[in-house]
């Protein structure tokens, strides 16, 4: 099932493609509409991205490189890449036991479409799939030293499972289940 926010993003992508008379609804349309989601904006900002620059560059690309409909009676078709992104997001959600596909799930699945302008633009801003996943699941921001990792929060309780808090007296899961070979070598 799609979350309400994702449903709005998909409708917005379709409206944008229709209003511009684009022949196809592409991955770039999808990313452009996802950029209006508060959660996606938070993730991308934490990954060091400039959301307004992303919007501008995507809109410019779409206006200059997307085929225009020859007849207004023809329906706009989603590209195979667009369809694959949504299918991957749905499979990710089902395999993780979540109930709804959210815009951040779709953002992660976008990175599976490596040969798109959307990913090229994200990569040019230094945003990688690993950065996005690190922030969504662990609250780890890229290149931000203004707060410690313990102070950062994942995007939303409903979108990701919250990692168990680590208290000073408790061992982390890594310490419980792994051997620190560097420490052993030093000793």
N, C-alpha and C positions, 0 to 999 in steps of 0.2 A: 504494500500500500504506500502511496506517495503522501508525504506530509503536506499540510495545507500550504506552507511556505514554498515547497518545491513545485506544487501545482501552480501557484502564482508565477513562479519563475518560468515554467514551461509555457504558460499562457502569454507571458510577456515576450518570450523569445519568438513565439508564433506571431504575435501582433507586430513586433518589430520587423520581422521578415515580410509580413503581409503589407505593412505600411510603406515599406521601401520597395515593394514589388519584386522582392528577391525570389528567384526560382526555387531555391533550396533553403531549408532550415539547417544550418551547419553547427558544428561544434563551437565555432566562434560566436554564433547567436546565443548558444547555450551559456557560454562563459560570460558574455556581456550581461545576460539577464541574471546570472548568479551573483554578479558584482553588486546587485542591489540588495542582496541578503545581508543582514547584519552579522550573522555568524560567519559567512564567507569573508566579509570585509575584515572581521576580527582576525580570522586565520591568516589572510594574506598580509595584513599589516604586521602581524607577529612574525611573518616570514620575511619581512623587510621590503614588501612591495608597496608601490604607490598606486592605490586603487584608481584614482582619477586619471593618472597617466595610462593605466591599463584600459580603462573605459574609452579614452580618447583614441588610443592606438587601435583597439578592436573596431570601434565605429568607423574609423578611417579605412581600415582594411576591408570591412564589409561593404562600404560604399564604393570602393574602387575595384574590388575583385570578385564580387558575387554576381553571377549571371542574373539578368533582369527578365521577368516574365514577358513573353511576347504577346500574351493575351491575358486579360484580367480574369477570364473564365477558368483558367488552368489552376489547379490546386497546388499549393506549396508542398513540396515533398521533403521530408527529413532525409538527410544523407545517411549512408550506412554507418559512418563514424558517429553521428548523433545517436542513432539507434543502439550501437554497441556500447556507448558510454552509459546510457540508461540501463541496458541489460546488465552490464558489469556492476553498476551501483546496486541494482536489485539483488544480484547474486551475493555481493558483499554483505548486504543487510541480512539476507536469509541465512547465510552461513554464520553470522555473528549472533543470531538469535534476536536481533532487533525487530521491531514491529513496523517501522516506517522508514522510507528512503527520504533522507533530508538533503538540502543543498550541499552540505559539507561532504556527504557520501558521494554525491555526483562530482564535486570538485576533485576528490581523490581519484575517482574512476576516469576523469578526464585525462589523467597522465598516461593512461593506457593507449591513447591516440597520439603516438609520438610524432607522426608526420603531419601535424596540423599547425596552422599559424597561431592558434590559441596557446599551444604548449611552447612554441618558439618565443612568443611574447612573454609568457610567464618565466621561461628560462632566462631570457635576456634581463629580466629584473632580479634574477638570482633565486627564484622560487622553484624548489624541486618537490617531488612527491614525498621524499623523506622528511623535508621541512614541514610539509603540511600534516603528515601523519604524526610527527613528533609533537606538534602543537595540539592537534586534536586529542590525542590519547594521553599525553603526558604534560601538556601545558608548557612545553619547552619552546621558547621563542628563539628565533635566529638572530644573532648579532645584537642582542639587547643585554646590556650589563646593568641596567638601572634597577633590576629586581632579581632576587635569587630564584633558583628553580623551584624552591618550595613555595614561594609566594604566587607563582603563576597558576592559573586555573585552566582546565580544559574548557572548550567552547560551551558545553551545556551538559547538564546531568542526563538529559534524555537522549542525547546523541551518542555519547560514549560512556563506557563503564569507567567510573572513577577509580584510579589506582588506590590501593589501601594506603592510608597515611603512615608515614614512617616516623615513629617517636624516637627520641634520643636513646631510650633504654632498650628498644627493640632492634633486632637485626633486620636489614632489608632482605627482600626475597633473593637478591643477588648474593648477599652474604650467606644466606641460609643454604642455598643450593649450588653455589659455585666455590671453587678454590681460587684464591688470589695467588697465582704463581709468581707474580712480581714480589709480593710480600714474602713468600717462602724463599725466593732467591736471595733477597736482602738479608733475611735472618740466617 
